[in-house]
Every structure is written in structure tokens, then in C-alpha cells.
């Protein structure tokens, strides 16, 4: 069945109208930030079984369905969205998703999407320049940071154990990483065949940052155990706390000892665009590989993450795949040799259109404002009785406690009626509440309201003061 263009235009118009209303009321904080009915009840309200069975949806039906659909879930544009590290996407990135949804050019093979591939090349060239790798570096975009970390560690494995692709993984490889690293690093170690036990925890300070002075003894411990370090991982910034490891100190240690240096910059690498905050990434140019998520602080919709290597050949060495229906003739412009994914979406277009509309400066200002709002929350919280903040924030992530009660229970109470969404993390083995400022609409009024709600009389009678 060919497209009915008129039907598409009508349905697209309805979709845009409903989404515009959704974003507008979300930014104004009109509805709850969170809806989470049980799946059975929600499926009934959406009429999912009937639509699947019978079909026949019209533009009018679609509008009604969208209203119900958008009323549940999480409103990332809402001022009270203070939860996970997921962007309130800017509209240019949304337009890119629409373009991809219609054109569907999976561009890991150049002939399947020349424009999309060329855009990705230029976006990667820009990113490589920002981190200091320049023309010698290599890169690829993946669907998310977990795949990006896996890809980077495949490059590290290829460097240390080039025979692993054909002969299997040697049993003596080790991955050095702080406990504060994202769970995808341990998962990657298991997928790579190293096993979780090959992940060697590094000594850290009380806030989970790598203790550079103790790196020599960690390396010596690994080598005494008969293992070879495949890579050492640093955080920029740590997912739980938003704090940064000393990249320069770690990078210099790795260079002096011949250890592959990987930086998980999924969240924090975007601070390179902010004059006020780029010092937090000092030393990132010493990395052998790093990842940078655009769907966090570059305001693209999920997912779009970059894998960057200081030497282009290292990324090319990560995969050694053969398939007669894909790998033949000249492969000069194909990205398929650098990624797990064969059918890869037009991810670069999302980043490019945000840059084209907002510019480097505009995105850098977005980062700086979110960091400033988080710092303001820290200032407000520490002035109030009963609130405890274990550190001054370096990014847009703030951990804090209220009273001595169950912090997870406080979080659940806040989310019961959808008034606020925030998360939780352990700092020094102690459970804390966690705020991540992502939405441009979050302001002092929102922060004061959150603190008021936490310290309200219902919490006081529950023993939280």
C-alpha cells in the first residue's frame, strides 16, 4: 500500500498540534510531572488490544489516542522533572526524528544514506576537535552510552589483545574502574568475555573519585595477580554524584605506564562547550577513548552517543567482521566497521540540527544554566534545617539527605501524586536523594517548592525531622 500523502499531512498536523500543547503545558508546570498507571489499566484506557486487532485509526482517533498516551509517562520539559539524565529535547532534534522516521536511511553503509553519513562525519569531526583529538582521531555515533562504552572497550581489547577477535579472549585481562562507574562498564566486561571478576575496583576518596596517588599500587596489584590491564576507566562525571575524576592526573599515569585510558564522559563532556565549566574536563585530550552522550546535555532526543578515539586506527581495529552481502568493494565511507549496529539511525542529524539552530554557544549556555540551577539548589538546601549535602556540586547533579529517615520513602512520597520526580543514589555507602536539573523551565520557585514539600508537616510527623 503506497502512502496517502494527504492522510499523512493530516495526521502529522494533528501530531504536531498535540505535541506542541503537551510541551507548552509541561513547561508551564500545569499537569503532574509523572503518570504511572499499572500497565493493565493503561492498556485499557489506550484501547491497545482493540486497535491492534481491528485497526482503522483516523486522524481524529489519533488525536484522542495521543492525548491519553501523553498524559501518562514522564514530562521531561516540566519544571519539576528532576530525575534521570535524559534531555528535555529541543525541537530541532525532534524534527530530525521526524525526517528519519519518514526517510529511514540506516546509514552505517554510505550508499544507504549519503547525506546522513556525511552529517555524522562532520558532527564527529566537530566533537573530535572539542576534545582535542583533532584530525588524527576517529569516531562513530551509537544508540546510547552503554553501546558506546562497549564499543570503546572493544577498541581497547583490540589494542591489548589483537588476537581476541579470532582466538577468543585471554584469561589474564583486567579492567580497572572505580565503583562509581556506570553499570554499563561491568556489563561490557561480561559481554566482552572478561567476566565481572576481571573488573578491579580502584581506590577512591569518600565521594567516589579516583585516588590518583594510589594508582601505582592498584596497577602493581593487578600485575602481581598475573593480569594485564586492558583499560582504566575514569568518570567525567560520575553518574551518581556528578563529580569528576582528575583526568589529567589519571591520563598522565596511564601514559607513563602504557595503560589504555578510557573516559566515560557521557554526561559531563558537554561542559566543554561552557567557558565557565570546561576546566572540569582538563586532561580529556589524554584519553585513548571516550564517550559523549548527546541525549543528555546536548538536548537531543534519545538516543545519540559518540565513541571517540585519539587514534582513528584504534576504532577501526575494534571489529573484524566479514559478510559477503555487505563487505565487498571499497568501504571508504562506510561506518559499519566501527559499530555493533548495522541498521543505524540518522543520529548525527539530531545533533547537527540542534547546533544549526542554537550554535555551540547556545548549547554551552544551556549547560551553564543547568549547572547554575543545580548549584542554586545546593545553596538553598544547605540553608534549611534538616538538610545535608555531602559536597558542593560540580555539574547539574546534586545529592542530599533530609533527616535520618528512609530517603527512598521520601522519594516515593514525592512521586505519589506526580508533583516531583527525582532519583536516589548512595554516597559513601549511605542512601541520598538525588536531583538532576535537565529542564530549562526549572527555576528557584520549583526548587523552593521541592524543599518545602520534603520538609512539610506530613514528613515531620513521619519522623523525618
C-alpha positions in Angstrom: 0.0 0.0 0.0 1.5 3.3 -1.0 1.4 6.4 1.2 -1.7 8.6 1.1 0.2 11.9 1.3 -2.9 13.8 2.3 -3.6 11.4 5.1 0.0 11.8 6.3 -0.2 15.6 6.3 -3.5 15.5 8.3 -2.1 13.0 10.8 1.2 14.9 11.1 -0.7 18.2 11.6 -2.7 16.6 14.4 0.5 15.1 15.9 2.4 18.4 15.9 -0.6 20.2 17.4 -0.9 17.7 20.2 2.8 17.7 20.9 3.0 21.4 20.9 0.2 21.6 23.5 1.9 18.9 25.5 5.3 20.7 25.6 3.6 24.1 26.4 1.6 22.8 29.3 4.6 20.8 30.5 6.9 23.8 30.5 4.3 25.8 32.4 4.0 23.0 35.0 0.3 22.6 34.6 -0.2 18.9 34.9 1.7 16.4 37.1 5.2 15.7 36.0 4.7 12.0 36.3 2.0 9.5 35.5 2.4 5.7 36.0 -0.8 3.8 36.0 -0.4 0.0 36.1 0.1 -1.5 32.6 -3.2 -3.3 32.5 -5.2 -0.2 33.4 -3.3 2.0 31.0 -3.6 -0.6 28.1 -7.4 -0.5 28.6 -7.5 3.3 28.6 -5.5 3.4 25.4 -7.6 0.7 23.7 -4.5 -1.1 22.7 -6.0 -4.5 22.1 -8.8 -3.1 20.0 -6.5 -1.0 17.8 -4.1 -3.9 17.3 -7.0 -6.3 16.5 -9.1 -4.0 14.3 -7.0 -1.1 13.0 -8.8 1.7 11.2 -7.4 4.6 13.2 -8.2 8.0 11.7 -6.6 11.4 12.3 -9.3 12.2 14.9 -8.8 8.9 16.7 -5.1 9.5 16.6 -5.5 12.9 18.4 -7.6 11.3 21.1 -5.1 8.4 21.5 -2.2 10.9 21.7 -3.9 12.9 24.5 -4.3 9.8 26.6 -0.8 8.5 25.7 1.0 11.7 26.5 -0.9 12.1 29.8 1.0 9.2 31.2 4.7 8.7 31.5 7.2 11.5 32.4 7.1 15.1 31.2 10.8 15.9 30.7 10.0 19.6 29.8 8.3 20.0 33.2 10.0 22.3 35.8 9.5 19.5 38.4 11.3 16.9 36.3 14.5 16.4 38.4 15.0 12.8 37.8 17.2 10.9 35.3 19.9 12.1 33.0 17.6 12.3 30.0 17.3 15.5 27.9 14.2 17.7 27.6 14.8 17.6 23.8 15.0 20.8 21.8 12.6 21.0 18.8 15.4 20.7 16.1 16.2 17.2 17.3 12.6 16.3 17.2 12.4 17.4 13.6 15.4 15.2 12.9 13.5 12.2 14.3 10.6 13.0 12.0 12.9 13.2 9.0 14.4 9.8 9.9 11.0 8.3 10.5 10.0 9.2 7.0 13.2 8.7 5.0 14.5 5.8 7.1 18.1 5.9 5.8 20.1 3.5 8.0 23.5 4.9 7.1 26.2 2.7 8.6 26.6 1.8 4.9 27.2 5.0 3.0 25.1 4.1 -0.1 22.1 3.7 2.2 22.2 7.3 3.4 24.9 9.6 1.9 23.5 12.8 3.4 23.0 11.2 6.9 26.5 9.7 6.9 28.1 13.0 5.8 26.3 14.9 8.5 27.6 12.3 11.0 31.1 12.7 9.7 31.1 16.4 10.3 29.4 16.2 13.7 32.1 13.7 14.7 34.8 16.0 13.3 33.4 18.8 15.5 33.4 16.6 18.6 36.9 15.3 18.0 38.1 18.9 17.8 36.4 19.8 21.0 38.0 17.1 23.0 41.4 17.8 21.5 41.9 14.7 19.3 41.7 16.7 16.0 42.3 15.1 12.6 44.1 12.1 14.0 41.1 10.8 15.9 38.2 8.6 14.9 34.6 8.4 15.9 31.1 6.9 15.4 27.7 7.5 16.8 25.8 4.8 18.6 22.4 4.3 20.1 23.3 5.1 23.7 26.1 5.3 26.1 26.0 1.6 27.0 26.8 0.6 23.4 29.3 3.4 23.3 31.2 2.1 26.3 31.1 -1.4 24.9 32.5 -0.2 21.6 35.3 1.8 23.2 36.3 -1.2 25.3 36.3 -3.4 22.2 38.9 -0.9 20.8 40.9 -1.2 24.0 40.7 -5.0 23.8 41.9 -5.0 20.2 44.9 -2.8 21.2 45.9 -5.0 24.1 44.9 -8.4 22.7 44.5 -8.2 18.9 44.1 -11.9 18.6 40.9 -11.9 20.8 38.6 -11.5 17.8 39.6 -14.7 16.2 41.2 -16.8 19.0 39.0 -15.8 22.0 39.6 -13.6 25.0 42.8 -14.2 27.0 42.1 -15.0 30.6 44.5 -12.5 32.0 42.9 -9.2 31.0 41.6 -6.8 33.7 39.5 -3.6 33.6 40.4 -1.0 36.3 37.5 1.2 37.3 36.1 3.0 40.4 32.9 1.6 41.9 31.2 4.9 41.0 31.5 3.9 37.3 28.3 3.4 35.3 26.9 -0.2 35.4 27.4 -0.5 31.6 31.2 -0.8 32.2 30.8 -4.0 34.3 28.2 -5.2 31.8 30.6 -4.5 28.9 33.3 -6.5 30.7 30.9 -9.5 30.9 29.8 -9.2 27.2 33.5 -8.9 26.1 34.2 -12.2 27.8 36.4 -10.9 30.6 33.8 -11.6 33.3 32.7 -9.4 36.1 35.6 -10.6 38.3 38.0 -9.1 35.9 36.8 -5.6 36.9 39.3 -4.4 39.5 37.9 -1.6 41.8 40.2 1.4 42.2 40.8 3.2 45.4 38.6 6.3 45.8 38.1 9.1 48.2 35.0 9.5 50.3 32.9 10.8 47.4 33.9 8.0 45.0 36.6 9.9 43.0 39.7 8.0 41.9 42.6 8.5 44.3 45.4 9.2 41.8 48.1 8.8 44.4 47.1 5.1 44.9 47.0 4.2 41.2 50.6 2.7 41.3 49.7 0.2 44.0 46.5 -0.7 42.1 48.4 -1.4 38.9 51.0 -3.4 40.9 48.3 -5.4 42.5 46.9 -6.3 39.1 50.2 -7.3 37.7 51.1 -9.3 40.7 47.9 -11.3 40.2 49.2 -12.2 36.7 46.8 -9.9 34.9 47.2 -7.4 32.1 45.3 -4.1 32.4 43.1 -3.8 29.3 41.9 -0.3 30.2 41.5 2.1 33.1 38.2 4.0 33.3 37.6 7.5 34.7 34.4 9.4 35.2 33.5 12.8 33.7 31.3 13.0 35.6 30.1 10.1 37.8 26.5 9.2 37.2 25.5 9.1 40.8 27.1 12.3 42.1 28.0 14.4 39.1 31.6 14.7 40.4 34.7 14.5 38.1 37.8 12.4 38.4 41.2 14.0 37.9 41.5 13.3 34.2 44.9 14.9 33.8 46.5 13.1 36.7 45.0 9.8 35.6 45.9 10.4 32.0 49.5 11.1 32.8 49.7 8.0 34.9 48.2 5.8 32.1 50.5 7.3 29.5 53.6 6.7 31.7 52.6 3.0 32.3 51.2 2.1 28.9 47.6 1.6 30.1 44.7 2.4 27.8 42.8 5.4 29.3 39.0 5.4 28.8 36.9 8.4 29.9 33.1 7.9 30.4 32.1 11.5 29.5 28.6 10.5 28.7 27.1 13.3 30.9 29.9 15.7 31.5 31.7 16.1 28.2 29.1 18.7 27.1 30.7 21.0 29.6 33.4 21.5 27.0 31.0 24.0 25.4 30.8 26.2 28.6 33.7 28.6 29.2 32.9 28.5 32.9 33.0 24.7 33.2 35.3 23.3 30.6 38.1 23.2 33.2 36.3 20.2 34.7 37.4 18.2 31.6 41.1 19.2 31.8 43.1 16.3 30.6 40.4 14.7 28.5 42.7 15.0 25.5 45.0 12.4 27.1 42.3 9.7 26.8 42.7 6.9 24.3 38.9 6.7 24.1 35.9 8.4 25.5 32.1 8.5 25.1 29.9 11.6 24.9 26.1 11.4 25.0 24.2 14.0 23.1 20.9 12.8 24.5 21.9 14.2 27.9 23.3 17.7 27.8 23.2 18.4 24.1 19.4 18.3 24.2 18.8 15.6 21.6 16.1 13.0 21.9 17.2 9.5 22.8 19.5 8.0 21.7 22.7 9.5 20.3 26.1 8.8 21.8 29.6 9.3 20.4 32.5 7.0 20.7 35.8 8.9 20.1 39.3 7.6 19.9 42.5 9.6 19.9 43.9 7.4 17.1 41.5 6.6 14.3 43.0 3.2 13.6 42.2 2.0 17.1 38.5 2.3 16.4 38.8 0.6 13.1 40.5 -2.3 14.8 37.6 -2.9 17.2 35.7 -5.1 14.7 36.8 -7.7 12.2 33.5 -8.7 10.7 33.0 -10.3 7.3 29.8 -10.8 5.3 29.7 -11.2 1.5 26.4 -9.3 1.2 27.8 -6.2 2.9 31.6 -6.2 3.0 32.8 -6.0 -0.6 34.5 -3.5 -2.9 35.6 -0.1 -1.5 34.5 0.5 2.1 36.0 4.0 2.4 32.9 5.9 3.6 31.1 3.1 5.5 30.8 3.3 9.3 29.6 -0.3 9.7 33.2 -1.4 10.5 33.2 0.7 13.7 29.9 -0.2 15.3 27.9 -3.1 16.6 24.9 -1.8 14.7 24.2 -2.5 11.1 20.9 -0.6 10.7 22.0 2.6 12.4 19.6 5.6 12.6 20.5 9.1 11.3 21.8 10.1 14.7 24.1 12.9 13.5 21.1 14.8 12.1 19.7 15.3 15.7 23.0 16.8 16.9 23.5 18.8 13.8 20.1 20.5 13.8 20.4 21.4 17.4 23.8 23.0 16.6 22.4 24.6 13.5 19.6 26.3 15.4 21.4 27.0 18.7 25.1 27.0 17.9 27.9 25.9 20.1 27.4 29.0 22.3 23.7 28.4 22.8 24.3 24.8 23.8 27.1 25.9 26.1 24.8 28.4 27.7 22.2 25.7 28.3 24.8 23.6 30.1 26.0 26.5 32.2 22.4 27.4 33.2 21.6 23.9 34.3 24.8 23.7 36.3 23.9 27.1 37.9 20.4 25.9 38.8 21.8 22.8 40.5 24.3 25.0 42.4 21.4 27.2 43.5 19.5 24.1 44.8 22.6 23.2 46.9 22.7 26.8 48.3 19.0 26.7 49.2 19.1 23.2 50.7 22.1 23.7 53.0 20.5 26.9 54.5 17.5 24.8 55.7 17.3 22.8 58.9 17.4 19.1 58.5 19.0 19.1 55.0 22.5 17.7 54.5 24.6 18.0 51.3 27.8 15.9 51.2 29.5 18.0 48.6 29.3 21.2 46.5 28.0 20.2 43.0 30.3 20.4 40.0 27.6 19.7 37.5 23.8 19.7 37.4 23.6 16.7 39.7 23.1 17.2 43.5 22.9 14.5 46.2 21.3 15.4 49.6 19.6 13.9 52.6 16.7 15.1 54.7 16.7 14.0 58.3 17.6 10.4 59.4 14.6 8.6 57.9 14.3 6.4 54.8 15.3 8.6 51.9 13.8 6.2 49.4 10.5 6.5 51.2 10.7 10.3 50.9 11.2 10.0 47.2 8.2 7.7 46.8 6.0 10.1 48.7 7.1 12.9 46.4 6.2 10.9 43.4 2.9 9.5 44.6 0.8 12.3 43.1 3.2 13.2 40.4 4.3 16.5 41.9 8.0 15.9 41.6 10.3 13.3 40.1 13.8 12.8 41.5 16.0 9.8 42.0 18.3 8.4 44.6 21.9 7.3 44.9 24.4 6.1 47.5 27.3 8.4 48.5 29.9 6.8 50.8 27.5 3.8 51.2 24.7 6.0 52.5 21.4 6.5 50.6 20.8 10.0 49.4 18.1 11.8 47.4 19.4 13.0 44.0 18.4 15.9 41.9 19.4 16.2 38.2 18.5 19.6 36.6 17.6 19.0 33.0 14.6 21.1 32.1 15.0 24.7 31.1 11.8 25.5 33.0 13.2 24.6 36.4 13.7 27.7 38.5 14.0 28.9 42.1 10.3 28.6 42.6 10.5 25.0 41.7 13.4 24.3 44.0 11.8 26.1 46.9 8.6 24.1 46.4 10.5 20.9 46.4 12.3 21.7 49.6 9.0 22.8 51.2 7.4 19.6 50.2 10.1 17.5 51.6 10.1 19.4 54.9 6.3 19.6 55.1 4.3 18.6 58.2 3.5 15.2 56.8 7.2 14.3 56.8 7.7 15.8 60.2 5.1 13.5 61.7 6.7 10.6 59.9 9.9 11.1 61.8 12.0 12.8 59.1 13.0 15.7 61.3 
